[in-house]
Amino acid sequence: MKESKLRDLLEFLAKSIVDDPQQVFVEEYRNGNTIQLDLQVGKADIGRVIGKHGRVANSLRAILKVVAARNGKQVTMDVVDLG
């Protein structure tokens, strides 16, 4: 699986969670075998993506890590607030 598939997967999952899917953006950075994904959502949807005690964000990270590990990669994901 290509790294961009991880970005597409995160974007799909995030758009499924938020109220305004038009404001979902994922930036991808690569450093060797590690992929960094930065998730940006609208201000009103940050709480939905993070969840209580970070449970939703941690679940997204777990899904991404499983998919990446199957392909010999490592992935990290952060929710970025640009506001």
C-alpha positions, -999 to 999 in steps of 0.1 A, spaced: 0 0 0 13 34 -9 17 61 18 -9 83 1 -34 55 8 -28 62 45 -36 98 39 -67 89 20 -78 65 47 -75 92 74 -93 117 52 -121 92 46 -125 84 83 -124 120 94 -150 131 68 -172 103 82 -170 118 117 -173 155 112 -203 177 104 -185 197 77 -164 174 55 -154 203 32 -130 215 60 -111 183 64 -75 184 51 -47 160 57 -10 169 52 15 141 48 52 143 56 77 114 51 109 108 69 124 75 59 101 47 70 79 70 91 49 89 79 35 120 97 -1 129 90 -15 162 102 -53 163 103 -70 197 101 -107 201 106 -131 230 112 -132 246 146 -166 232 154 -155 196 146 -122 195 166 -141 180 196 -157 153 174 -123 142 160 -105 142 194 -134 128 214 -137 124 252 -103 119 267 -88 116 232 -105 83 225 -116 90 189 -81 104 180 -64 73 196 -88 50 177 -78 67 144 -42 63 153 -46 26 161 -63 20 127 -36 39 108 -8 20 127 -23 -14 119 -25 -6 82 10 9 81 25 -20 100 11 -45 75 32 -26 49 64 -22 69 58 14 77 53 35 108 28 63 111 20 91 135 -11 113 134 -18 147 150 -49 169 150 -37 204 141 -56 235 151 -47 264 128 -72 288 144 
